[in-house]
Structure formats: C-alpha cells, structure tokens
Amino acid sequence: MKPINADLHCHSTVSDGLLAPAELIQRAHANGVELLALTDHDELGGLAEARAAADEVGLRFVDGVEVSISWGDDQTVHIVGLGIDPANPVLGDGLRQIRSGRDARAGLMAAELDKVGIHGAYEGALRYAGNPALVSRAHFARYIVERGHAKDTKSVFDHWLAKGKPGYVSHAWATLDDALGWIVGAGGIAVIAHPGRYRLSRTERRELFGAFKDLGGRGIEVLSGSQKDDEVSEFARIAREFGFLASRASDFHGPGESWIDLGRLPNLPEGLIPVWSQL
C-alpha cells in the first residue's frame, strides 16, 4: 500500500506560526500533503478557518491541538491531541487555564532580557503575538532577531530562551494527567510531540512513556522535523516496545523558521502502525 503524505503537527498565527490557518492549508496542498492536522499551542481558534480552507481544496483535515505540560524537574513537554472535538467544553476550559498564565510569564521574561541589554521585549513580542494570552518564546525570538541581537530564531533559543539562559522563565503548565484527560475526553488520540527534544535521561524518558501510556496516551512522533535519523530509529523501537501508534509531523511554524517544510518528511519506518489509521 502506498504511504500517504500525512503531516500531523503544525502551527498557524493563532499560536506562534507565521501563516494564517487558510494560508497554511494552501501551502500544505501545494506541497502534496494529503492529510493535515493543525495543532496550535493550547488554542483551538484556527481550526474552523483551516477546515473550511481544506474542504475547498479537497485536503483531508484533522482537528488538533498541542498541549503544554510540566513534567519532572521543570521540564516542559508537549502532548498533541488529534481528532479532538473542538466544541468539547472541558477541553476548552482547560486550554483557557493554560493560556491565562502566558502573559504573566511574558512579563517576567522581558524583565530578565532587559537585564542583559535586550530592551522592550514584552512590547515587541506582543506585537508579533497580537494577544497577551498567546505570547510565547517564539514571539520573543522574532523580536530579538528583528533588533539584530541574533541571526535567526534558533540562535535566540540557544543563547537566551532555553532552560538555564538569561531569558528563560519556568512556568507551571498543565499536568500529564490533565492533558490526557482533556484530549481523551474530547474523543482525541494523545501523541507525545517531538520526543527527541526533551532533556531527559533514558530512565526519565521511559518513565514519561510509561505514565503516558497508563493514562491513555496512544501515539508518539517517530518522525518530527527536529529529529535526526538515529532518533527516528530509536523512537520507532520505542513505538514497537510500548505499542504506540506512529505519527509523522513536521512541527512547521513558517518559512525560514522550521526544520522542514510541510509534508517533506520521509516515510515512516517499516512495521509501525500509523496514527492516521485510527483517525
């Protein structure tokens, strides 16, 4: 059977992407994507526009979201929900709770950046975000590049916004239990996003996978734009061991800011069950 070109993790301007939902759909369609999920951070506001645009061009569309959780020793982990009901009130209330803390964190981040000579960061980030409840590190990164302090957003994270750097501020997001409850309760499939990006030991990673499965988690991004070949092989092995469905996901945020373009990932390794087979 010929693999389908599925891309089940990307972002629009409703969270920290550069393209509006309809523009994202147009780009995906032009790239030959056959199945797309929009998974904005802790936000469902772009799904209706994206679905309408997908219907116009005949692209299969999946309602999604990426939920921020706190795990272990101040580690932020992202859980993607696929096939969720955007009208589910419990999911909607939970995501609003998460977003309510973003503006306060942004103020603290700006204060820390001011100490190292990057001034006006809150106002600059807000200009990119458009909404205090949606301000993220990506918006700060764009402002810092604009001001000439770094050549690109990846460099900003390396020097200012990653854990242990001057502009990093820890934050209590949702719990894993909360996120799984909201996603599963809204009829969705929960997937661990870009597992190779978390600074976890092998033991800590296995603890995360085990807890995730025990709480009803079903999938893992075996293919992610940020994961190298050896990581793909490792997470394919993990998927087989834990019985996880395998996802294929670019984590596209916009031209020039992403590891890979929409739909440009290789096919899943052999012997895995694609998550889209259950959507």
N, C-alpha and C positions, 0 to 999 in steps of 0.2 A: 504494500500500500504506500502511495506517495505521501511523504510528510507534508503537512500543511504549514504555511508560513504564519505562525501564531506569535504574537508579541503581547504578553500579559502583564506589563508593568511599564507605565509611562505617566508623564505629568504635564498638566496644562497651566495656563496663567491663573487658574483658580487656586492653585497652591504655589509651587515655585518653578513652574515651567515657563518657557518663553513664548509658546504658541497658544492661541485661544483653542478651546476644545474642537471647534469646527476645522480650524487650520491643521490641528494635529491629525484629524481624520483624513484630510486631503493629502497630507504628506504620507501617512501610512498607506493609503490607497495607491498613491503614485509609486511607492516602494514595493508594491506587490503583497502587502500584508493581507491575509485572508481572515484573520481573527484577531481582534484588538480589545484589550481592556484598558480603560482609563482608571488610574489608581492614584488620584491626588492625595496628598498628605492630610489625613484627618478631616477630609472635606468631600462632600458629595455634590457640590453645586454645579459642576461642569457636566454631569452625566446626561442630563436631558438634551443639552445642545449637542453633545458628542453623538448620542444615539440618533438624533434627527439627521445629523450630517452623514452618519454611517448608513442609515436607511436610504438616503438619496443616492449614494454611490454603490450600494449593494455590498457593503462590508459588514461581516458578522461582528457584532459588538457585545462586550461583556461589561456589566456594571461592576465597578471595583472601587477599592479604597486601600490606602496604605496607612496602617495604624501605628503610631509611635508608642512603644512600651519601655519601661525601665526594667532592667534585668541585672541581677548580681550587684557587683560593686560599681555603681554609677555607669552602667553600660546601657546605651540606647539601642534597642533592637526594633526592626520594622517587620510588621506582620501584614501581608497583603490579603485582603478578602476579595474573592472572585465569585461572581454570580449572586451578589447580595441584593436584597430588596431595598432600594434607596428610600422607600417610604416607611421602613421599619422604625417606630418611634424610639425604641430602646437604643438602637444603633445611633440614631440621630442625636439623642440626648448625650450619649457617651462621647461622641466626637465633639460636641459643643463644650463639654467639660475639658477636653484636652486643649482645644483651641483657646480657651479662656486664659490659659497660662502663658501663651506665647508673647503677648505684649509686655508683660512684666519681665520676662526673661530678656526680651529685646532691649529694654532699658538698662538692664544690668550689663549686657554685652557691650552696649555703646559706651557705658561708663568705663569699662575695662579697656576698650580700644582707645578711648580718649587719653588714658594714662600713657599709652605708647605712641602718641602723636597722630592717631587717626581720629580726626575731629568730625563732628556732625554725622556720625554713623547711623544713629537712630533715624534721623530725618531722611538720610539717603536711602537706607534700607526700606523705610516706609514708602518712599516714592516708587520703588520697584514693586513692592508688595501690593500697595493700594488699600490695604485693610490691616489694622493693627492685630487682628485675630489670626492673620495668616503670615505674619513676619517670620522668616526662617533664616538660617545661616546662609542659605544660597542668596538671599536678597542682600545681606551684609557683604557677601563675597563680590557681588556685582558692583556694589558701591565702591568697595576698596579697589577693584580693578579700574573703575571709572576715575578714581582720584590718583591713579598712577602708582599705587603702592605695590602692585603685583602685575605680572604679565597676563595671568588668566585665573579663573576661579579655583582651579585645582591647587595652584600655588598658594592662594589665600588660605585654604583649609590647612595646607601643610605648615604654614607659618603663623597663623593667627587663630583659626577656629576649631582645630582638632583638640581633643582632650589633652590638657597639660599646656596648651598655648595661651597667649595673653587674652584673647577674646572669647575663650571657651567658658561657658557658664553651665553648670549642671542643672538638671531640671527633672522633677518627678512627673513622668508621663503616666499612662495607664499601666496596669499590671497585665501580665500574660493572661491571667485568669479572666480579667475584664475583657481584653481584646478578643479572646477566643469565644467568650460568651456572647459578645455583641455580633461577631461575624457569623457564628453558627446559628445563633438565634434569628438572624436575618436571612437564613437559608443559604449562606455562602460557604465556600471552601476556603479554609485558612491555609496560607502558604508562608513559609519563612523566606523573607526577601534577602537577596544577596548575602548568603551566609558567610562568604569569604571575607567580608569587610569588617567583621566584629573582632575586636581584640580579646579573644577568649583562648584559653589553653584547650588542648584536646579534651581534657576531662570536663572543663566547663562547657564546652560546646556540646558534648554528649549529654550533659545534664539538661541543657536547653532543649535539645531534640527530644529527650525522653519526656520532660514535662510538657512540651508542646503536644506530643502525641497523646499523652494521658488526658489532656484537656480537650481533645477532639481535633487537633491540628492534623491536616492530611497531606500537605504538599511542601516542596522545597524547590527553590530556584536553582536547578542544576546548571542552567545556562543563564548568566547575567552579564551585562556589558562590562562589569568591573572585574570579572573572574578570569584568571589565567587557565591555560589548558590543564595544568596539574590539579588545580582546584576543581575544575569540571569533572575530572576523573574521580577525585575524592568524594565529591557530593553525589555523583552517580552511584558510587559504592554505598554511601550513607543512605540514599533513597532505597536501594535494594535491601539493605540491612533492616531499616526501620519500616519498610513497606510504604514509603511516601510516594505520592504522585509527583511527577517531574514537571517543572514549569520552565518555560523559555521566555526570557524577559530582558529587554534592552535597558530598562530604567532611563529611558530617554527624557531629557529635560529641555533640549533645544539645540539648534545648530551651533556648533563650536563649543558647547559646554558638556557634551556627553561622550562617554567612552565609545559608543557605537550608535548608528542611526537606527531608526525604526525598521524592524524586520530584517536586519542584516546579520543576525546571529546564525551560527551553523546549526545543523540539525541536532536533536537530542541524541546522546549515545544510545546504542542498541540495548534492547532488553528492559527499557523503562516504560512505565505506563504514563502517558501524557496527561496532565491535569485536565486538559480540554476534553478528554474522552468522558469526563464526568460532568461537564457543564451543559 
